[in-house]
Each structure stands twice: as structure tokens, then as C-alpha cells.
Amino acid sequence: MPAEAPSEVHDDAWATAAAEDLEAERARRRARHGTPPGSAAEEFRKLVDAVADKLSDLQSPLLGAVAGPAAQQVVRQVVQQAKAAVEPVIERNPDVFDHLAAAGSELLAAYRSAVQDQERRWTARDTPPRAPEERRDPGDDPGTGPGEPIDLD
């Protein structure tokens, strides 16, 4: 029986050491790269807060000195109403934002691939340009090919 006790202690020590190493690696990465981005819902919330702060602090030269404080109050009210409308949506559907972010990434990757393929075709001039008579179907251009007169009578 005494032989099994050190094995249990060793297993526990191994798990503890692995957890400590993992935490140390995460701390090192945070120090080097900063805090990792949160979920898409958290990032959207940060965006809404940043836009709301900018709109609230915006001084409009068009409204003048008289309408300035009243207009600023209206802007603050609208910002608070928008935040109040967005917050419940974020709270109820955080996974939706993750799915939308993933879909956006996929669309961006597809677009990037299409653009790169097209650029590669434009810039790769392995074959010499075709002669003008080879570029178009002769039947497409009226008056350049043999034709039959049409009797309209």
C-alpha cells in the first residue's frame, strides 16, 4: 500500500505543475501581446461604449453656443437609449455575435482569395496578348464580316 500513496501525490503534483506552467505561459503572452480580445459580444459592447463616449463628448460647431448644451443633452439621451436597446440583445444572444464574427471572417477570407486569384491572373503575363482579330468573335461586330443584305421590301 505505501507504494500507491507516492503515485497519487505524484499525479497531483504533475497536474499542479502543469497548471502553474500554463498560467505562467498565459501571463508571459499577456505581457508580450497585451490582453487577448474577448468574445465577439464583449468586443461589440466595447465598440458601443466607445462610440457612445465619442458622441457624448462631441461638440457641434453647427449648433452654436446657445443650442450647444441642449443639443448635447439630446445626444446623451439618444446614446443612453441606444445602449439600453443594445445591451439586452447582447446579453440574450452572445453566441450570435460569435457566429456573426466567424461568418464575417469566412466572407473576408473568400473575398481575399478571389482578389488574390484575380490579381495573379492580371499580373501573370506568361502568354503574349492576343491579336485584335483573335480577341472578339468576328460575328459580334456588325460590318466587319461577310454579311447578307436584308431585303426589307
MDAnalysis code that builds the backbone (N, CA, C; Angstrom):
import MDAnalysis as mda
import numpy as np

u = mda.Universe.empty(459, n_residues=153, atom_resindex=np.repeat(np.arange(153), 3), trajectory=True)
u.add_TopologyAttr("name", ["N", "CA", "C"] * 153)
u.add_TopologyAttr("resid", np.arange(1, 154))
u.add_TopologyAttr("resname", ["MET", "PRO", "ALA", "GLU", "ALA", "PRO", "SER", "GLU", "VAL", "HIS", "ASP", "ASP", "ALA", "TRP", "ALA", "THR", "ALA", "ALA", "ALA", "GLU", "ASP", "LEU", "GLU", "ALA", "GLU", "ARG", "ALA", "ARG", "ARG", "ARG", "ALA", "ARG", "HIS", "GLY", "THR", "PRO", "PRO", "GLY", "SER", "ALA", "ALA", "GLU", "GLU", "PHE", "ARG", "LYS", "LEU", "VAL", "ASP", "ALA", "VAL", "ALA", "ASP", "LYS", "LEU", "SER", "ASP", "LEU", "GLN", "SER", "PRO", "LEU", "LEU", "GLY", "ALA", "VAL", "ALA", "GLY", "PRO", "ALA", "ALA", "GLN", "GLN", "VAL", "VAL", "ARG", "GLN", "VAL", "VAL", "GLN", "GLN", "ALA", "LYS", "ALA", "ALA", "VAL", "GLU", "PRO", "VAL", "ILE", "GLU", "ARG", "ASN", "PRO", "ASP", "VAL", "PHE", "ASP", "HIS", "LEU", "ALA", "ALA", "ALA", "GLY", "SER", "GLU", "LEU", "LEU", "ALA", "ALA", "TYR", "ARG", "SER", "ALA", "VAL", "GLN", "ASP", "GLN", "GLU", "ARG", "ARG", "TRP", "THR", "ALA", "ARG", "ASP", "THR", "PRO", "PRO", "ARG", "ALA", "PRO", "GLU", "GLU", "ARG", "ARG", "ASP", "PRO", "GLY", "ASP", "ASP", "PRO", "GLY", "THR", "GLY", "PRO", "GLY", "GLU", "PRO", "ILE", "ASP", "LEU", "ASP"])
u.atoms.positions = np.array([
    [0.808, -1.206, 0.000],
    [0.000, 0.000, 0.000],
    [0.851, 1.270, 0.000],
    [1.944, 1.348, 0.728],
    [2.693, 2.592, 0.723],
    [3.194, 2.969, -0.668],
    [3.362, 2.029, -1.581],
    [3.848, 2.351, -2.917],
    [2.809, 3.155, -3.706],
    [1.512, 2.985, -3.422],
    [0.475, 3.699, -4.156],
    [0.357, 5.153, -3.704],
    [0.628, 5.452, -2.489],
    [0.496, 6.818, -1.980],
    [1.415, 7.790, -2.720],
    [2.692, 7.482, -2.952],
    [3.525, 8.426, -3.701],
    [3.013, 8.631, -5.122],
    [2.417, 7.604, -5.738],
    [1.882, 7.741, -7.088],
    [0.755, 8.771, -7.112],
    [-0.117, 8.745, -6.109],
    [-1.208, 9.715, -6.039],
    [-0.659, 11.120, -5.835],
    [0.333, 11.243, -4.994],
    [0.944, 12.549, -4.751],
    [1.620, 13.036, -6.023],
    [2.273, 12.124, -6.744],
    [2.964, 12.487, -7.980],
    [1.959, 12.945, -9.053],
    [0.829, 12.235, -9.180],
    [-0.186, 12.637, -10.143],
    [-0.703, 14.032, -9.825],
    [-0.945, 14.291, -8.580],
    [-1.421, 15.594, -8.156],
    [-0.358, 16.656, -8.392],
    [0.882, 16.322, -8.099],
    [1.987, 17.268, -8.315],
    [2.140, 17.572, -9.805],
    [1.957, 16.556, -10.634],
    [2.069, 16.746, -12.083],
    [0.968, 17.704, -12.574],
    [-0.248, 17.516, -12.138],
    [-1.351, 18.383, -12.536],
    [-1.123, 19.806, -12.042],
    [-0.630, 19.924, -10.827],
    [-0.350, 21.245, -10.260],
    [0.749, 21.946, -11.046],
    [1.816, 21.229, -11.362],
    [2.921, 21.815, -12.123],
    [2.469, 22.220, -13.525],
    [1.645, 21.391, -14.162],
    [1.145, 21.716, -15.497],
    [0.266, 22.963, -15.456],
    [-0.576, 23.063, -14.448],
    [-1.436, 24.243, -14.310],
    [-0.606, 25.494, -14.066],
    [0.441, 25.376, -13.255],
    [1.317, 26.524, -12.993],
    [2.053, 26.933, -14.260],
    [2.526, 25.951, -15.027],
    [3.213, 26.265, -16.285],
    [2.272, 26.952, -17.273],
    [1.037, 26.457, -17.344],
    [0.067, 27.049, -18.243],
    [-0.237, 28.489, -17.840],
    [-0.409, 28.733, -16.567],
    [-0.683, 30.090, -16.084],
    [0.515, 31.004, -16.335],
    [1.723, 30.487, -16.143],
    [2.925, 31.290, -16.408],
    [3.025, 31.635, -17.890],
    [2.675, 30.691, -18.767],
    [2.707, 30.945, -20.212],
    [1.667, 31.988, -20.598],
    [0.485, 31.894, -20.008],
    [-0.551, 32.897, -20.282],
    [-0.110, 34.284, -19.815],
    [0.520, 34.352, -18.644],
    [0.999, 35.640, -18.130],
    [2.085, 36.203, -19.046],
    [2.962, 35.334, -19.535],
    [4.026, 35.782, -20.440],
    [3.424, 36.325, -21.736],
    [2.426, 35.645, -22.269],
    [1.790, 36.105, -23.508],
    [1.033, 37.413, -23.301],
    [0.375, 37.536, -22.132],
    [-0.321, 38.796, -21.834],
    [0.668, 39.944, -21.752],
    [1.833, 39.687, -21.141],
    [2.850, 40.726, -21.015],
    [3.394, 41.109, -22.386],
    [3.551, 40.140, -23.256],
    [4.136, 40.407, -24.571],
    [3.116, 41.001, -25.538],
    [1.916, 40.444, -25.579],
    [0.931, 40.823, -26.593],
    [-0.250, 41.611, -26.049],
    [-0.327, 41.832, -24.769],
    [-1.478, 42.502, -24.185],
    [-2.589, 41.508, -23.919],
    [-3.676, 42.005, -23.402],
    [-4.789, 41.101, -23.087],
    [-5.432, 40.618, -24.380],
    [-5.788, 39.353, -24.444],
    [-6.420, 38.828, -25.664],
    [-7.824, 39.397, -25.804],
    [-8.314, 39.494, -27.029],
    [-9.671, 40.008, -27.204],
    [-10.689, 39.060, -26.593],
    [-11.780, 39.630, -26.141],
    [-12.834, 38.824, -25.541],
    [-13.723, 38.229, -26.615],
    [-14.876, 37.811, -26.215],
    [-15.824, 37.254, -27.178],
    [-16.319, 38.378, -28.084],
    [-16.977, 37.998, -29.157],
    [-17.499, 38.999, -30.085],
    [-18.519, 39.894, -29.391],
    [-19.294, 39.331, -28.482],
    [-20.289, 40.129, -27.754],
    [-19.602, 41.169, -26.872],
    [-18.525, 40.770, -26.188],
    [-17.785, 41.726, -25.353],
    [-17.155, 42.825, -26.207],
    [-16.600, 42.446, -27.348],
    [-15.986, 43.431, -28.239],
    [-17.038, 44.384, -28.798],
    [-18.227, 43.866, -29.114],
    [-19.302, 44.722, -29.605],
    [-19.736, 45.698, -28.524],
    [-19.816, 45.218, -27.302],
    [-20.182, 46.086, -26.178],
    [-19.143, 47.205, -26.016],
    [-17.867, 46.856, -26.142],
    [-16.803, 47.865, -26.050],
    [-16.938, 48.892, -27.176],
    [-17.272, 48.414, -28.375],
    [-17.460, 49.323, -29.505],
    [-18.616, 50.278, -29.244],
    [-19.732, 49.739, -28.758],
    [-20.892, 50.586, -28.463],
    [-20.519, 51.627, -27.403],
    [-19.802, 51.215, -26.374],
    [-19.390, 52.162, -25.325],
    [-18.465, 53.240, -25.887],
    [-17.514, 52.845, -26.731],
    [-16.570, 53.813, -27.296],
    [-17.286, 54.817, -28.190],
    [-18.203, 54.328, -29.034],
    [-18.956, 55.232, -29.905],
    [-19.844, 56.153, -29.064],
    [-20.464, 55.603, -28.046],
    [-21.314, 56.416, -27.176],
    [-20.501, 57.507, -26.488],
    [-19.315, 57.168, -26.009],
    [-18.459, 58.170, -25.363],
    [-18.063, 59.270, -26.337],
    [-17.694, 58.874, -27.563],
    [-17.297, 59.872, -28.570],
    [-18.463, 60.783, -28.921],
    [-19.661, 60.203, -29.088],
    [-20.820, 61.024, -29.420],
    [-21.199, 61.950, -28.273],
    [-21.049, 61.476, -27.068],
    [-21.390, 62.302, -25.907],
    [-20.421, 63.462, -25.751],
    [-19.171, 63.246, -26.111],
    [-18.155, 64.289, -25.963],
    [-18.067, 65.215, -27.163],
    [-18.807, 64.904, -28.211],
    [-18.728, 65.673, -29.447],
    [-19.314, 67.061, -29.247],
    [-18.553, 68.062, -29.609],
    [-19.015, 69.447, -29.570],
    [-19.369, 69.850, -30.995],
    [-20.601, 70.203, -31.237],
    [-21.034, 70.528, -32.594],
    [-20.901, 72.019, -32.852],
    [-20.056, 72.406, -33.811],
    [-19.935, 73.827, -34.145],
    [-21.160, 74.332, -34.902],
    [-21.954, 73.463, -35.472],
    [-23.121, 73.878, -36.241],
    [-24.253, 74.375, -35.352],
    [-24.299, 73.915, -34.105],
    [-25.420, 74.275, -33.235],
    [-25.211, 75.602, -32.520],
    [-24.015, 76.071, -32.468],
    [-23.750, 77.346, -31.832],
    [-23.700, 77.246, -30.320],
    [-23.407, 78.351, -29.668],
    [-23.246, 78.369, -28.216],
    [-24.586, 78.237, -27.496],
    [-25.668, 78.741, -28.086],
    [-26.960, 78.724, -27.425],
    [-27.546, 77.311, -27.395],
    [-27.517, 76.627, -28.525],
    [-28.128, 75.310, -28.605],
    [-27.176, 74.216, -28.139],
    [-25.927, 74.543, -27.894],
    [-24.922, 73.551, -27.531],
    [-25.301, 72.679, -26.353],
    [-25.573, 73.239, -25.166],
    [-25.903, 72.397, -24.014],
    [-27.185, 71.589, -24.206],
    [-28.190, 72.170, -24.812],
    [-29.435, 71.443, -25.038],
    [-29.217, 70.313, -26.044],
    [-28.472, 70.598, -27.084],
    [-28.196, 69.567, -28.089],
    [-27.349, 68.447, -27.489],
    [-26.425, 68.828, -26.648],
    [-25.577, 67.818, -26.006],
    [-26.425, 66.899, -25.116],
    [-27.387, 67.466, -24.425],
    [-28.278, 66.662, -23.592],
    [-29.099, 65.702, -24.452],
    [-29.554, 66.160, -25.601],
    [-30.324, 65.309, -26.507],
    [-29.445, 64.166, -27.009],
    [-28.204, 64.482, -27.355],
    [-27.274, 63.451, -27.836],
    [-27.040, 62.415, -26.744],
    [-26.839, 62.871, -25.516],
    [-26.632, 61.936, -24.405],
    [-27.843, 61.036, -24.199],
    [-29.030, 61.629, -24.314],
    [-30.255, 60.850, -24.158],
    [-30.378, 59.786, -25.242],
    [-30.089, 60.166, -26.474],
    [-30.175, 59.220, -27.590],
    [-29.147, 58.108, -27.403],
    [-27.957, 58.452, -26.973],
    [-26.903, 57.458, -26.748],
    [-27.321, 56.491, -25.651],
    [-27.879, 57.002, -24.565],
    [-28.318, 56.130, -23.477],
    [-29.451, 55.207, -23.931],
    [-30.370, 55.719, -24.738],
    [-31.451, 54.883, -25.249],
    [-30.910, 53.795, -26.170],
    [-29.940, 54.148, -27.006],
    [-29.346, 53.154, -27.910],
    [-28.628, 52.072, -27.112],
    [-27.871, 52.484, -26.083],
    [-27.184, 51.497, -25.249],
    [-28.189, 50.608, -24.520],
    [-29.283, 51.198, -24.042],
    [-30.313, 50.417, -23.347],
    [-30.978, 49.421, -24.297],
    [-31.069, 49.756, -25.575],
    [-31.663, 48.838, -26.544],
    [-30.691, 47.732, -26.939],
    [-29.389, 48.036, -26.983],
    [-28.389, 47.073, -27.441],
    [-28.024, 46.081, -26.333],
    [-27.924, 46.543, -25.108],
    [-27.485, 45.684, -24.002],
    [-28.307, 44.401, -23.849],
    [-29.645, 44.457, -23.834],
    [-30.408, 43.204, -23.693],
    [-30.161, 42.225, -24.846],
    [-29.972, 42.769, -26.046],
    [-29.709, 41.899, -27.196],
    [-28.372, 41.181, -27.008],
    [-27.378, 41.903, -26.539],
    [-26.065, 41.298, -26.306],
    [-26.154, 40.266, -25.193],
    [-26.878, 40.576, -24.138],
    [-26.998, 39.660, -23.002],
    [-27.725, 38.371, -23.386],
    [-28.794, 38.503, -24.174],
    [-29.583, 37.321, -24.524],
    [-28.925, 36.459, -25.598],
    [-28.132, 37.066, -26.464],
    [-27.621, 36.345, -27.630],
    [-26.109, 36.499, -27.810],
    [-25.303, 36.185, -26.823],
    [-23.858, 36.377, -27.018],
    [-23.281, 35.457, -28.095],
    [-23.867, 34.267, -28.262],
    [-23.360, 33.343, -29.277],
    [-23.616, 33.841, -30.691],
    [-24.671, 34.613, -30.870],
    [-24.978, 35.141, -32.200],
    [-23.829, 36.010, -32.690],
    [-23.265, 36.810, -31.816],
    [-22.166, 37.686, -32.212],
    [-20.927, 36.872, -32.565],
    [-20.696, 35.773, -31.864],
    [-19.574, 34.894, -32.209],
    [-19.785, 34.284, -33.588],
    [-21.025, 33.866, -33.878],
    [-21.317, 33.295, -35.188],
    [-21.189, 34.352, -36.284],
    [-21.664, 35.557, -36.007],
    [-21.535, 36.624, -36.999],
    [-20.072, 36.978, -37.252],
    [-19.273, 36.985, -36.197],
    [-17.846, 37.265, -36.365],
    [-17.178, 36.170, -37.184],
    [-17.543, 34.921, -36.935],
    [-16.969, 33.808, -37.703],
    [-17.407, 33.891, -39.163],
    [-18.678, 34.216, -39.390],
    [-19.162, 34.345, -40.766],
    [-18.463, 35.494, -41.480],
    [-18.263, 36.587, -40.778],
    [-17.542, 37.713, -41.371],
    [-16.110, 37.342, -41.726],
    [-15.473, 36.571, -40.867],
    [-14.109, 36.122, -41.152],
    [-14.081, 35.222, -42.382],
    [-15.072, 34.340, -42.500],
    [-15.146, 33.460, -43.663],
    [-15.380, 34.254, -44.941],
    [-16.266, 35.253, -44.881],
    [-16.512, 36.090, -46.056],
    [-15.261, 36.864, -46.448],
    [-14.559, 37.377, -45.457],
    [-13.323, 38.106, -45.741],
    [-12.283, 37.191, -46.373],
    [-12.168, 35.976, -45.878],
    [-11.212, 35.012, -46.446],
    [-11.586, 34.677, -47.887],
    [-12.872, 34.486, -48.167],
    [-13.316, 34.182, -49.527],
    [-13.041, 35.365, -50.461],
    [-13.332, 36.566, -50.009],
    [-13.076, 37.763, -50.806],
    [-11.582, 37.915, -51.077],
    [-10.781, 37.747, -50.048],
    [-9.328, 37.867, -50.194],
    [-8.803, 36.848, -51.201],
    [-9.316, 35.623, -51.139],
    [-8.890, 34.582, -52.063],
    [-9.262, 34.944, -53.502],
    [-10.480, 35.429, -53.689],
    [-10.922, 35.809, -55.031],
    [-10.079, 36.954, -55.580],
    [-9.800, 37.938, -54.756],
    [-8.999, 39.083, -55.199],
    [-7.573, 38.646, -55.518],
    [-6.998, 37.803, -54.695],
    [-5.634, 37.343, -54.946],
    [-5.562, 36.534, -56.231],
    [-6.555, 35.674, -56.476],
    [-6.574, 34.903, -57.718],
    [-6.672, 35.826, -58.931],
    [-7.538, 36.833, -58.845],
    [-7.694, 37.765, -59.956],
    [-6.409, 38.569, -60.163],
    [-5.801, 39.031, -59.093],
    [-4.545, 39.776, -59.218],
    [-3.453, 38.908, -59.836],
    [-3.439, 37.643, -59.457],
    [-2.444, 36.734, -60.010],
    [-2.642, 36.596, -61.519],
    [-3.896, 36.515, -61.973],
    [-4.157, 36.420, -63.407],
    [-3.780, 37.712, -64.119],
    [-4.045, 38.862, -63.480],
    [-3.721, 40.139, -64.110],
    [-2.219, 40.347, -64.230],
    [-1.503, 39.949, -63.210],
    [-0.067, 40.222, -63.195],
    [0.763, 39.142, -63.854],
    [0.243, 37.954, -64.011],
    [0.991, 36.861, -64.638],
    [0.767, 36.935, -66.140],
    [1.716, 37.470, -66.834],
    [1.623, 37.602, -68.284],
    [2.517, 36.564, -68.954],
    [2.211, 35.283, -68.719],
    [3.001, 34.208, -69.308],
    [2.753, 34.110, -70.812],
    [1.546, 34.397, -71.246],
    [1.224, 34.319, -72.663],
    [1.179, 35.725, -73.230],
    [1.640, 35.890, -74.458],
    [1.586, 37.229, -75.055],
    [0.134, 37.617, -75.320],
    [-0.143, 38.907, -75.344],
    [-1.516, 39.336, -75.609],
    [-1.958, 38.873, -76.996],
    [-3.241, 38.577, -77.105],
    [-3.771, 38.112, -78.383],
    [-3.892, 39.262, -79.362],
    [-3.859, 38.899, -80.623],
    [-4.032, 39.893, -81.688],
    [-5.471, 40.396, -81.647],
    [-5.707, 41.632, -82.114],
    [-7.073, 42.189, -82.048],
    [-8.109, 41.315, -82.736],
    [-7.753, 40.674, -83.848],
    [-8.745, 39.840, -84.537],
    [-9.065, 38.569, -83.770],
    [-8.211, 38.184, -82.838],
    [-8.460, 36.989, -82.036],
    [-9.243, 37.300, -80.762],
    [-9.329, 38.545, -80.387],
    [-9.960, 38.914, -79.117],
    [-11.478, 38.804, -79.160],
    [-12.058, 39.038, -80.320],
    [-13.514, 39.043, -80.410],
    [-13.980, 38.065, -81.461],
    [-15.188, 37.677, -81.334],
    [-15.817, 36.834, -82.342],
    [-16.161, 37.727, -83.526],
    [-15.697, 37.402, -84.724],
    [-15.959, 38.284, -85.862],
    [-17.445, 38.521, -86.098],
    [-18.292, 37.606, -85.703],
    [-19.725, 37.791, -85.916],
    [-20.350, 38.800, -84.972],
    [-19.628, 39.205, -83.923],
    [-20.171, 40.159, -82.949],
    [-20.160, 41.589, -83.459],
    [-19.237, 41.912, -84.331],
    [-19.058, 43.289, -84.772],
    [-19.741, 43.462, -86.124],
    [-20.822, 44.224, -86.197],
    [-21.509, 44.382, -87.471],
    [-20.659, 45.181, -88.453],
    [-20.697, 44.763, -89.683],
    [-19.996, 45.494, -90.719],
    [-18.574, 45.040, -90.944],
    [-18.024, 44.178, -90.144],
    [-16.643, 43.755, -90.342],
    [-16.547, 42.407, -91.022],
    [-17.589, 41.636, -91.008],
    [-17.552, 40.302, -91.592],
    [-18.454, 40.213, -92.799],
    [-18.388, 39.094, -93.477],
    [-19.275, 38.932, -94.626],
    [-20.717, 38.870, -94.143],
    [-21.556, 39.508, -94.833],
    [-22.954, 39.522, -94.433],
    [-23.856, 39.420, -95.651],
    [-25.119, 39.207, -95.412],
    [-26.091, 39.137, -96.490],
    [-26.989, 40.350, -96.392],
    [-27.243, 40.961, -97.481],
    [-28.173, 42.104, -97.446],
    [-29.576, 41.621, -97.101],
    [-30.272, 42.413, -96.352],
    [-31.622, 42.056, -95.935],
    [-32.588, 42.859, -96.785],
    [-33.487, 42.158, -97.424],
    [-34.485, 42.814, -98.251],
    [-35.654, 43.199, -97.366],
    [-35.865, 44.497, -97.188],
    [-36.944, 44.982, -96.337],
    [-38.233, 45.246, -97.081],
    [-38.262, 45.085, -98.431],
    [-39.495, 45.337, -99.197],
    [-40.457, 44.222, -99.132],
])
